[in-house]
Amino acid sequence: MSLPRGKDFLPPWPLRSGHLQTMLSSSGVRRLMLPRAAQVVQDGAEPVLVNGGDGVRLTGAYTAQKAIPQSRGLAVLFHGWEGSVDSTYVLQTGSRLLADGWDIFRLNFRDHGDSHHLNEALFHSCRIDEVVYALVDIAQRYPTRPMALAGFSLGGNFALRAAMRAPALGLPLSYALAVCPIIDPREGLFSLEEAAPWFYQAYFMHKWRRSLQAKQAAFPHRDYFELSELKQNLRGLTASLVARHTDFGSLEAYLDGYSVAGRALESLHVPATILTARDDPVIPVDAFEKLDLPANVELDIAAYGGHCGFIRGWDMTSFTDEYIAARFNAIVAD
């Protein structure tokens, strides 16, 4: 079976800008222009409260397929930082896989979506244990086989780390796919501050501060941050998060805590694919080129696509829908 490759993505000239691809990927304009078929995963979706272990509760949404007599399997989707189960890219991918006969589970990370009130402690990127335990709970609730996982940006990073832990926990994960995942958080954080245009950091900081305000409103007895700390830049507020709300001794130790750079993925035994774009302005391609990967992990670097964009044309649909669906379907074909 011939699978789509990153080199196959060649958008029309105006969409060959990595910045335009990135800005459009999560824009409200894109959601308005999307065809109805790209959002059908929301129809009849069942809200679910998932067990993340140690009293942690996460939210999600489950949609059973009706396209074919028997489901191909269960597809679990992870959003990016400050995204949610209703992020445009999650809805698009979920709707495409649903049409191909996959049951869909979209998982919210802690403090994402409308879940700030569920857990008193703040979200941070090293909370991989609760995500893996949530996957175990999901697999037990919906024992459709095979189970495949796809994540975007920070969600891609979580997907790769979850896949590494899956065999030890008996999690029946057949495949994982990460789109533009964070590889080296140190390099990514510095790049967002120093190399990327200012509006990327402004965008993420606006969303993060809004999320922290929602958290404070949900737990008014807690003092999560001082006002002066909330006014800091990305590095400063992340350092405050580490000092106040984690057991890591430094910002660097925290960033290393969720890094999958270098040889970190050598212990990944679940078949996996990493798709990224050379023109991604948020996550430098250098980190991908330095990866030391086992034979079962495919690295695919496209020339275009920006950060989680891969938008094909003015209908705002994404090449990643076809890309992910083809690889998920190949699991069944094999």
N, C-alpha and C positions, 0 to 999 in steps of 0.2 A: 504494500500500500504506500502510495506517495503522499507524504505529509507536507503541508505548507511550511515554508521556511522564512526566516526574517528577510532574506534577500528578495523574496517575492513581493514584499510590500514596497510599492512605488506610487505614492500619492501624487495627485496633480500638483503642478508647481507651487501654488500659494500655500499648500499644506506640507511642503518640504522643509518648513521652518520648525525646528525643534521647540522654539518658544511658542509658536502658534499652536502646535500640537498639544503642548503642555497646558496652555491657558484654556484651550477649548475642552480638554478632557473632562474637567469637572464643572464647566460653566453652565449656568442656567439656560443660556441660549441653546446649548447643545441638547439639553433635556427637552426643551420645547420643540426642537426640530426633529427629534428622533421619531421614527415610525412607531405606531402603536405596538407592533410585534416585539419591540425591544423592551417593553415594560410589562408583558403579560405574566411574568413570574410573581407579580404582586396579587394577581387575581386568585382569590381563594387561599391565600397564604395563611398558614396557622402560626400565630405567635407562640413562641416556646420559651420557657424559663429553663435554663440549662445548669446542671451542677458542675461547678468548676473545682470542687474539692475544698475542704477546710472552710465550709460555710460560704464560699464564693458563689454568687449567682450571676450568670450571664444571660443575655437575651438573644433570641434568634428568630428566624422565620422559616417554616418548612412548607414546601409546595410539592404535592404529588403530581407526577406526570400523567397525562391522559392521552398521549399521542400514539402509544403502541400498547398491545395487550399486556406485555410484561416489561417492567422497568429495566433499563440497561444497567442501572446502579445508582448509587447515591453520590452526588456532587456537592462538596462543601466549599463555600466561597468565603474568603477573608478580604475585607476592605483595607484601605490604607489608613495612615494616621489622620485622625479627625474626620474620617469618612464614616460610613455606616452601612447597614444592610440595604439601605435605599440609595446609595451612591449610584450615579448613572452607570459607571462601568460594571458594577456588580449586577444591576438590573439587566443590562444588555447581555452579559455572559450567562446569567441565570436563565433568561428567557430563551436564548439560543439552545442551551443544553436541555431545557425543558421540552422544546420542540423536537429535539432529537431523542426524547424518551428517557431522560435522566430525572430522577427525583432530586430536588434542590434544597439544601440547607444553607441559609445565609446567617453567619454568626457575627454578632456585635462583640467587639472587645469591651472590657470594662470601661465605663465612662464614655462610651460611644453610643450614638443614637440617643434614645431617651432613657438611658440606664444609669444615670449619675446617682440616683437615690438607692441603688441596690446594695452597694458595697461602700463602706466608709473610707477605706484606704484608697489613695489615688492610683490611677493607671500609670504604669511606666513600661518601657519596652522590654524589660527583663522578666515580665510576668508570663513566662512561657508555660509554667506548670499548670496554671488554671486553664489555659487554652487547650493543652493536651488532655487534661481530665475532662474538659467539655467535649472534646472529640470522642473520648471513650464513651461518655454518656450518650452522645448523638448516635454512635454506632450501635449501642445497645437498644436505643429506642426505635431506630430505623435500620433493622438488620438486612438491608438490601446490599447485595454484593454485585460488582466490586464497589469500593469506596475510593473516590478520587478527590484531590484537594487542589484548589487554585487560590493564589493570593496576589495582591497588587501592592507594590511599594513596601511599606512596613509590613503589610499583610503577607507579601511574598517572603520576607525575612522570617516571619512567624511560620509560614508554611514549610520552609526548608528545615527550620529547627524542630518543628513538630514531626516531620517525616523522619528525622534522625532518631527521635525517641520512640517512634511508633512500634518497632518490633519488640523492644524490651517490655512494653506495656500490653502487648497482645492486641494492639490496635490494628484492625484489618485494612490497612491503607495500601492500595495497589499502585498509586501514582501521585506525584505532586508536581505542580507547575507554578513557577514564580515569575510574575511580570514586573520588570524593573525593580527587583528587590533591593533593599538596603543591604550592602555587602559589608563595607567597613564604615561603621558609624562615625568614627573619628574623622575620616576623610570626607564623608558625606556632610557632617555638621560644618566642617571648615569650608567646604565648597559652597554650601548654601549661604554662608556668611561672606565669603571673600571673593568667590568667582561668579556666582549666579547673580543676575540682576536683582536689585533691592526689593522689587515687588514680590518675589517668591517668599523671602523671609517675612515680609509684611503680611502676606496672605496666610501663611501658616501660623504666625504669631497671633493674628486676629482670631483665627479659629480656636487656637489653644486657649487664649485668654477667655474667650466666650465660654469654652467648656469648663474652665476652672471656676468661672463665676457661677455656672449652673451647679457645679459640685458644692461650692460654698453655700448656695441657697438651699441645697438639699440637706446639708449638715451644718446649720448655723452655729452650733456650739463649738465647731472646730475652727481653728485659725490655720488654714492651709498655707497661706502666703501673706506677707506684709504687702501693702500697696506699692511700696518702693520696689519690691522684688518683681511684682507683676509688670513694672515699667521697663524691666531689663530687656536686653536683646535675647536671641535664641540661646546662645551659649550661657549667658548669665542666669536666665530662668531655669535652664536645664541643670546648671550647677546647684541652684537653690533647691530644685526638686530632689537631686541626689542627696544633698546634705540633710534636708528636712524629712524625707520620706523613704529613704532606702538605707540599707546597711552597707552600701559601697563606701569605701573610704575616700574616693575621689571621683571627679567627673570622668577621668580616663578609665578607671576601673569599671565604671558603669557602662561606658560605651563599648569596652571590650566584652562586657557581659552578654551583649547580643550580636556581637560580630560573627559573621560567617566567612571572614576573609581568609586568604592564604590556603592553608591545608585543613581548615575547620570542617569542611564537608567530606573529608575522606571517609568518615564513618557513616555516611549516608548510604544505606543499602536499598532503600526504596527507589525504584526508577523515578527519575525526575528530569524536568526541563527548566532551564533558566532562559527567559527571553528578555532582552534589553535592546536599547537603541543607542547607537553611537552618538547621536545628537541630543541625548538626555541632558538637560541643563541642571537637573537637580542631583542626580547620582552619577559621578564621573565614571566613564567607561574603563578607566585604568584599573579599578578594583576588580572588574570582571576578568580582564586580561591576565591578572596575576593569580587567578584561582587555580588551585591544584585539585582537580576533580577526578573521582573514580569513573570507571568506564560506563556505569549505568546512569550518569548525569550528563545531560546534553546542554551545552552552552550555545546559544544562538544570538548573535549580535547583528541586528538590522542596521542599515545605514540611516533610516529615518524612523520617526515615531515619537520623539520627545519622551516625556515622562508619563508613562501609562496612557499615551494617546493612541497612536496607530490609527488615526481617523482616515478613512478611505476617501471620503468625498463630502459633498455638502448635505447629504442625508445624515451625517454625523455618526454613522455606524462605524464600528471598529474592526480592523483586521484581526484583533485578538479573539473576537468571538469565533470566527472560523478556525483560527489557529488552535484554541483551547478545545473546541468541540472535536476537531479532527483527531487530536491526540487522546482525548478521553474515549472517543469511539473506538480508537485502535486498541485500547485495553480489552474491549469486548471482542473485537475481531480476532485478537491473538488467542 
